[in-house]
Amino acid sequence: MWRTDHGKYHEGLAMKKKPRLKMKGGDEYDALTKARKYYHFGSGVLRKIKRQYNKRFRKEGKDETKDIC
């Protein structure tokens, strides 16, 4: 049992954390963590890094579901 922000108590299973992939390279680490505020990424660079990470994330999810079936 744990207390929520609204003062109510909940019982049961706790929510699982989001599954994460291991980051490849320093650019991904710098762009996708709190370190981002110390760097200035040029136009479109951050979007490209996020796109690469999310593509890999979706691919892993698809592979995982294929293994289950």
PEQUI-V163531 format. One record per residue. N is the residue number from 1. SS is DSSP state (hx for helix, st for strand, lp for the rest). PHI is phi in whole degrees, -180 to 180 (NA if undefined). D_FIRST is the distance of its C-alpha to the first C-alpha in whole Angstrom. Layout:
# PEQUI-V163531
n & ss & phi & d_first
N & SS & PHI & D_FIRST
N & SS & PHI & D_FIRST
This chain:
# PEQUI-V163531
n & ss & phi & d_first
1 & lp & NA & 0
2 & st & -143 & 4
3 & st & -96 & 7
4 & lp & -96 & 10
5 & lp & -67 & 14
6 & lp & -92 & 14
7 & lp & 85 & 12
8 & lp & -97 & 10
9 & st & -108 & 6
10 & st & -121 & 5
11 & lp & -117 & 5
12 & lp & 121 & 7
13 & lp & -79 & 9
14 & lp & -80 & 9
15 & lp & -69 & 13
16 & lp & -81 & 16
17 & lp & -73 & 18
18 & lp & -64 & 21
19 & lp & -69 & 24
20 & lp & -127 & 27
21 & lp & -99 & 30
22 & lp & -71 & 32
23 & lp & -76 & 34
24 & lp & -104 & 38
25 & hx & 88 & 40
26 & hx & -71 & 40
27 & hx & -62 & 40
28 & hx & -63 & 37
29 & hx & -61 & 35
30 & hx & -67 & 37
31 & hx & -80 & 36
32 & hx & -108 & 33
33 & lp & -121 & 31
34 & hx & -68 & 31
35 & hx & -68 & 35
36 & hx & -57 & 36
37 & hx & -69 & 37
38 & hx & -94 & 39
39 & lp & -122 & 41
40 & lp & -118 & 43
41 & lp & -90 & 44
42 & lp & -67 & 47
43 & lp & -64 & 47
44 & lp & 85 & 45
45 & hx & -70 & 44
46 & hx & -63 & 40
47 & hx & -62 & 40
48 & hx & -65 & 42
49 & hx & -65 & 40
50 & hx & -63 & 37
51 & hx & -62 & 39
52 & hx & -63 & 39
53 & hx & -64 & 36
54 & hx & -67 & 34
55 & hx & -64 & 37
56 & hx & -64 & 36
57 & hx & -63 & 33
58 & hx & -65 & 34
59 & hx & -63 & 36
60 & hx & -62 & 33
61 & hx & -64 & 31
62 & hx & -64 & 34
63 & hx & -63 & 35
64 & hx & -65 & 32
65 & hx & -71 & 32
66 & hx & -66 & 36
67 & hx & -67 & 35
68 & hx & -70 & 32
69 & lp & -74 & 35
